[in-house]
Amino acid sequence: MSQQELTNKEQPAKELETAEHSDTISNGKGEERKTEIKASSQIVTAESVQAEEVPTIPLGSLQTLSTLQPEVSVHSVEASEAVSTPTPLVAQPAEYRRSVSEWLRIWWEGMRPRYLILSIMPFLLGSVLALAHVLSLGGPLGLRHWHPQRFLVGLLAVVLLQLGANLINDYYDYLRGIDTSNTLGPGKLIQQGLIKPTHVLALGLVLLAGGSLLGLLLALASGWPLLLFGLLGLLAAYFYSATRRALSSLMLGLPVAFCVYGPLITVGAYYLQQAQLSGQVVLYSLMPGLLATAFVHVNDMRDVEDDAQAGKRTLANTLGLGLNRTLFLALLGGAYLVLLLIGLPHNAPHLVLIALWTLPTLVVVVSGIVRTDLASGLHLVLRETLKLEAWFIALLVVGLLLSAILPILPQVPSLALP
């Protein structure tokens, strides 16, 4: 080894001796702690090592190790003997296929049959108003001027239009990403993967076409104003949710619901029987219109987060919770106010006031809307509101029938005599 390499090796040792000597001196002066910190903070460098001094493994040794590894062999996994599978104790069912009745049930539930109350009740109210009118003018003989076949065909037309509108609504909600995460809303044939979107749209258009055809036949029998009622109903049924500029997305859902489920259907049903209009019928039509609007509004309140996320503008996601509640209560109160205006005056059909028997249900609805702000709670309020409208209009119809039938009961025995 050269003289220079020996010098490099001895240098760190000398530095360590110097550090120890300084430690001894510092102990005499009371500075031992300070010197230890300096000694520990010094960096000790290792001596340089030449590249040829690093131990290496010859390449031949690695090749020798690799040859010692076992070689990979490929063997067939085919069984040498036949293996029989034992018969299972529980037989597995064959691939599940829905029957025709199950498909019909799926389609029927997807068309939201519960919501048919919104259109059936005002149509029933308008028809009973026409019946009460003919009974008040001609007594039992006035039944000749009431057409049950028109009532049945008109009711079928209204049902087809609403079912078609519900399917159209599902299709366009799917296209626009509305109610994709909402588990409370009905329908959702497409969102659940049950039916193809094109099939839902096709059936919806077929139902709208069928309702329109029946409406056209009724218009030919009753007069062209009924054709106007049917055309307005068809446009509202389609454009309520169709296209990007849907009426329900332009904060026009509540006005459209009030017009369709109130005056349009009620007055249309009355005109179908009488071929004339009546201001009193318009007043009666306000009650189903207000109740249906309250139903649609609480539905929008329930879906306010999903609608806002999908870019659907409704009055519910524009107003705050307090104003939404106030509007809902005002709609319900308006229906009962109209009832009092009709039933309380002198010589009025007081029996229509039996609709006030729905006040317990009204209390349930009001307490529900005031106490909850969750989607699940609003869904319960939605169901109670629908039940409230059904019972309210049903009792109103019963009151109208009793008011029309009771005065003519003394005439029935005389008509029965030869």
LORO-175280 format. One record per residue (C-alpha): x, y, z; residue number from 0. Coordinates in steps of 0.25 Angstrom, whole numbers. Layout:
<nodes>
> xx,yy,zz,kollo
> X,Y,Z,NUM $
...
</nodes>
This chain:
<nodes>
> xx,yy,zz,kollo
> 0,0,0,0 $
> 6,14,-4,1 $
> 10,24,6,2 $
> -2,33,2,3 $
> -12,23,5,4 $
> -6,21,19,5 $
> -7,36,22,6 $
> -22,36,18,7 $
> -25,25,28,8 $
> -17,31,39,9 $
> -24,45,38,10 $
> -38,41,44,11 $
> -31,34,56,12 $
> -23,47,59,13 $
> -36,55,58,14 $
> -42,46,68,15 $
> -30,47,78,16 $
> -31,62,76,17 $
> -46,62,80,18 $
> -43,53,92,19 $
> -32,62,97,20 $
> -41,75,95,21 $
> -51,67,104,22 $
> -41,65,115,23 $
> -37,80,115,24 $
> -52,84,115,25 $
> -55,76,127,26 $
> -45,84,135,27 $
> -52,97,131,28 $
> -66,93,134,29 $
> -70,93,119,30 $
> -71,77,117,31 $
> -86,78,112,32 $
> -82,88,102,33 $
> -70,81,96,34 $
> -78,67,96,35 $
> -89,74,87,36 $
> -78,79,77,37 $
> -71,66,77,38 $
> -84,59,74,39 $
> -88,69,63,40 $
> -75,66,55,41 $
> -77,58,42,42 $
> -68,46,40,43 $
> -65,42,26,44 $
> -62,28,21,45 $
> -49,26,14,46 $
> -49,24,-1,47 $
> -50,11,-7,48 $
> -45,7,-20,49 $
> -55,1,-30,50 $
> -47,-12,-31,51 $
> -47,-14,-16,52 $
> -63,-16,-16,53 $
> -66,-31,-16,54 $
> -73,-37,-28,55 $
> -79,-50,-32,56 $
> -74,-56,-45,57 $
> -84,-57,-56,58 $
> -81,-71,-58,59 $
> -86,-74,-43,60 $
> -100,-67,-47,61 $
> -101,-76,-59,62 $
> -98,-88,-50,63 $
> -109,-84,-40,64 $
> -119,-83,-51,65 $
> -116,-96,-56,66 $
> -119,-102,-42,67 $
> -134,-97,-43,68 $
> -144,-107,-46,69 $
> -150,-107,-60,70 $
> -164,-103,-63,71 $
> -172,-115,-68,72 $
> -186,-115,-74,73 $
> -196,-126,-70,74 $
> -210,-128,-75,75 $
> -221,-125,-65,76 $
> -231,-134,-72,77 $
> -236,-145,-63,78 $
> -231,-159,-65,79 $
> -244,-165,-60,80 $
> -259,-161,-62,81 $
> -265,-153,-51,82 $
> -280,-153,-48,83 $
> -286,-142,-41,84 $
> -296,-146,-30,85 $
> -311,-142,-31,86 $
> -313,-130,-23,87 $
> -322,-131,-11,88 $
> -329,-118,-15,89 $
> -332,-117,-30,90 $
> -327,-103,-36,91 $
> -338,-95,-43,92 $
> -337,-93,-58,93 $
> -333,-79,-63,94 $
> -344,-69,-58,95 $
> -353,-63,-69,96 $
> -365,-54,-66,97 $
> -378,-58,-70,98 $
> -388,-50,-77,99 $
> -396,-46,-64,100 $
> -383,-41,-58,101 $
> -380,-33,-70,102 $
> -393,-27,-69,103 $
> -392,-24,-55,104 $
> -378,-17,-57,105 $
> -384,-8,-68,106 $
> -396,-5,-60,107 $
> -388,-1,-48,108 $
> -379,7,-56,109 $
> -391,15,-62,110 $
> -394,20,-48,111 $
> -409,16,-47,112 $
> -410,22,-33,113 $
> -408,36,-40,114 $
> -421,34,-48,115 $
> -429,40,-37,116 $
> -424,53,-42,117 $
> -431,52,-55,118 $
> -443,42,-51,119 $
> -448,51,-40,120 $
> -450,64,-47,121 $
> -456,56,-59,122 $
> -466,50,-49,123 $
> -469,63,-43,124 $
> -472,69,-57,125 $
> -481,58,-61,126 $
> -489,58,-48,127 $
> -491,73,-49,128 $
> -497,70,-63,129 $
> -506,59,-57,130 $
> -510,68,-45,131 $
> -514,79,-56,132 $
> -523,70,-64,133 $
> -530,64,-51,134 $
> -532,78,-46,135 $
> -539,82,-59,136 $
> -547,70,-63,137 $
> -547,61,-51,138 $
> -546,46,-54,139 $
> -549,48,-68,140 $
> -536,57,-69,141 $
> -528,45,-69,142 $
> -531,44,-84,143 $
> -522,55,-86,144 $
> -510,49,-79,145 $
> -502,39,-88,146 $
> -495,28,-80,147 $
> -487,23,-93,148 $
> -481,37,-94,149 $
> -477,36,-80,150 $
> -470,23,-81,151 $
> -463,27,-94,152 $
> -459,40,-88,153 $
> -453,34,-76,154 $
> -445,24,-84,155 $
> -440,35,-92,156 $
> -435,43,-80,157 $
> -429,31,-74,158 $
> -421,27,-87,159 $
> -416,42,-88,160 $
> -411,42,-73,161 $
> -404,28,-74,162 $
> -398,32,-87,163 $
> -393,45,-81,164 $
> -387,37,-69,165 $
> -379,29,-79,166 $
> -374,41,-87,167 $
> -370,47,-74,168 $
> -362,35,-70,169 $
> -355,35,-84,170 $
> -351,49,-84,171 $
> -347,49,-69,172 $
> -337,38,-73,173 $
> -331,46,-84,174 $
> -329,58,-76,175 $
> -324,50,-63,176 $
> -336,54,-54,177 $
> -340,45,-43,178 $
> -328,35,-46,179 $
> -325,35,-31,180 $
> -339,37,-25,181 $
> -344,24,-19,182 $
> -357,29,-15,183 $
> -363,33,-28,184 $
> -372,23,-35,185 $
> -370,18,-49,186 $
> -356,17,-53,187 $
> -357,6,-63,188 $
> -345,11,-70,189 $
> -336,15,-58,190 $
> -338,1,-52,191 $
> -334,-6,-65,192 $
> -347,-13,-66,193 $
> -352,-7,-80,194 $
> -344,-1,-91,195 $
> -345,14,-93,196 $
> -351,13,-107,197 $
> -361,3,-103,198 $
> -366,13,-92,199 $
> -367,24,-102,200 $
> -374,16,-112,201 $
> -385,11,-102,202 $
> -386,25,-97,203 $
> -389,31,-111,204 $
> -399,19,-114,205 $
> -407,23,-102,206 $
> -407,37,-105,207 $
> -411,34,-119,208 $
> -422,25,-114,209 $
> -427,36,-104,210 $
> -427,46,-115,211 $
> -435,37,-125,212 $
> -446,35,-114,213 $
> -446,50,-111,214 $
> -448,52,-126,215 $
> -460,43,-127,216 $
> -466,50,-115,217 $
> -464,63,-121,218 $
> -471,59,-134,219 $
> -483,55,-125,220 $
> -483,67,-115,221 $
> -477,79,-123,222 $
> -464,86,-127,223 $
> -462,92,-113,224 $
> -459,79,-108,225 $
> -449,77,-119,226 $
> -442,89,-113,227 $
> -442,83,-99,228 $
> -436,70,-104,229 $
> -425,77,-112,230 $
> -421,86,-100,231 $
> -420,73,-91,232 $
> -412,66,-102,233 $
> -402,77,-103,234 $
> -401,78,-88,235 $
> -399,63,-86,236 $
> -387,63,-96,237 $
> -380,76,-94,238 $
> -381,75,-79,239 $
> -368,67,-78,240 $
> -364,66,-93,241 $
> -353,73,-100,242 $
> -342,81,-93,243 $
> -352,93,-91,244 $
> -362,85,-84,245 $
> -373,92,-77,246 $
> -370,86,-63,247 $
> -355,91,-64,248 $
> -360,105,-67,249 $
> -367,107,-54,250 $
> -380,105,-61,251 $
> -383,91,-55,252 $
> -393,97,-45,253 $
> -401,106,-54,254 $
> -402,94,-64,255 $
> -406,84,-53,256 $
> -417,94,-48,257 $
> -423,96,-62,258 $
> -423,82,-67,259 $
> -427,75,-54,260 $
> -437,86,-51,261 $
> -445,94,-61,262 $
> -441,87,-73,263 $
> -445,73,-69,264 $
> -457,77,-61,265 $
> -463,87,-71,266 $
> -460,77,-82,267 $
> -467,66,-75,268 $
> -479,75,-73,269 $
> -479,80,-88,270 $
> -478,65,-92,271 $
> -492,63,-86,272 $
> -499,77,-88,273 $
> -492,83,-100,274 $
> -491,96,-92,275 $
> -483,103,-82,276 $
> -486,108,-68,277 $
> -480,118,-59,278 $
> -484,109,-47,279 $
> -477,98,-53,280 $
> -464,106,-54,281 $
> -466,110,-39,282 $
> -467,95,-35,283 $
> -455,92,-44,284 $
> -446,100,-35,285 $
> -446,90,-24,286 $
> -440,78,-31,287 $
> -430,88,-38,288 $
> -425,94,-25,289 $
> -424,80,-18,290 $
> -417,74,-30,291 $
> -407,86,-31,292 $
> -404,84,-16,293 $
> -401,70,-19,294 $
> -391,73,-31,295 $
> -385,84,-22,296 $
> -382,75,-10,297 $
> -376,65,-21,298 $
> -367,76,-26,299 $
> -363,79,-11,300 $
> -359,64,-9,301 $
> -351,64,-22,302 $
> -344,78,-20,303 $
> -330,73,-19,304 $
> -331,63,-30,305 $
> -337,74,-39,306 $
> -327,84,-36,307 $
> -316,75,-39,308 $
> -322,71,-52,309 $
> -324,86,-56,310 $
> -339,85,-55,311 $
> -345,98,-50,312 $
> -358,97,-42,313 $
> -364,107,-32,314 $
> -361,97,-21,315 $
> -346,99,-23,316 $
> -347,114,-25,317 $
> -354,117,-13,318 $
> -349,114,1,319 $
> -355,103,10,320 $
> -364,113,18,321 $
> -370,119,5,322 $
> -372,105,0,323 $
> -380,101,12,324 $
> -388,114,11,325 $
> -392,112,-3,326 $
> -396,97,0,327 $
> -405,101,11,328 $
> -411,113,3,329 $
> -415,103,-8,330 $
> -421,93,2,331 $
> -428,105,9,332 $
> -433,110,-4,333 $
> -440,97,-8,334 $
> -448,98,6,335 $
> -451,112,4,336 $
> -458,110,-9,337 $
> -466,99,-3,338 $
> -471,108,8,339 $
> -474,118,-3,340 $
> -483,108,-10,341 $
> -489,101,1,342 $
> -492,112,12,343 $
> -501,122,4,344 $
> -516,122,5,345 $
> -523,112,-5,346 $
> -509,106,-7,347 $
> -507,91,-8,348 $
> -503,90,6,349 $
> -501,75,5,350 $
> -488,77,-2,351 $
> -482,81,12,352 $
> -481,67,15,353 $
> -467,68,8,354 $
> -463,75,22,355 $
> -462,61,27,356 $
> -448,61,21,357 $
> -444,71,32,358 $
> -437,60,40,359 $
> -429,56,28,360 $
> -426,70,25,361 $
> -420,72,39,362 $
> -411,60,36,363 $
> -406,66,24,364 $
> -404,80,30,365 $
> -396,74,42,366 $
> -388,66,33,367 $
> -384,78,24,368 $
> -380,86,36,369 $
> -372,76,44,370 $
> -363,70,33,371 $
> -353,75,23,372 $
> -348,61,19,373 $
> -351,54,5,374 $
> -357,42,12,375 $
> -366,51,21,376 $
> -371,59,9,377 $
> -374,46,2,378 $
> -383,42,13,379 $
> -390,56,12,380 $
> -391,53,-3,381 $
> -399,40,-1,382 $
> -408,47,9,383 $
> -410,59,0,384 $
> -415,49,-11,385 $
> -424,42,-2,386 $
> -429,55,3,387 $
> -433,59,-11,388 $
> -440,46,-14,389 $
> -449,46,-2,390 $
> -451,61,-3,391 $
> -457,60,-18,392 $
> -464,47,-15,393 $
> -471,53,-3,394 $
> -474,65,-12,395 $
> -480,56,-23,396 $
> -489,49,-12,397 $
> -494,62,-7,398 $
> -497,67,-21,399 $
> -505,54,-24,400 $
> -513,55,-11,401 $
> -516,69,-14,402 $
> -521,66,-28,403 $
> -528,53,-24,404 $
> -536,56,-11,405 $
> -545,67,-17,406 $
> -550,58,-28,407 $
> -552,45,-20,408 $
> -567,49,-18,409 $
> -569,48,-33,410 $
> -564,34,-35,411 $
> -576,27,-30,412 $
> -585,35,-40,413 $
> -576,31,-51,414 $
> -576,17,-47,415 $
> -592,16,-49,416 $
> -598,13,-63,417 $
</nodes>
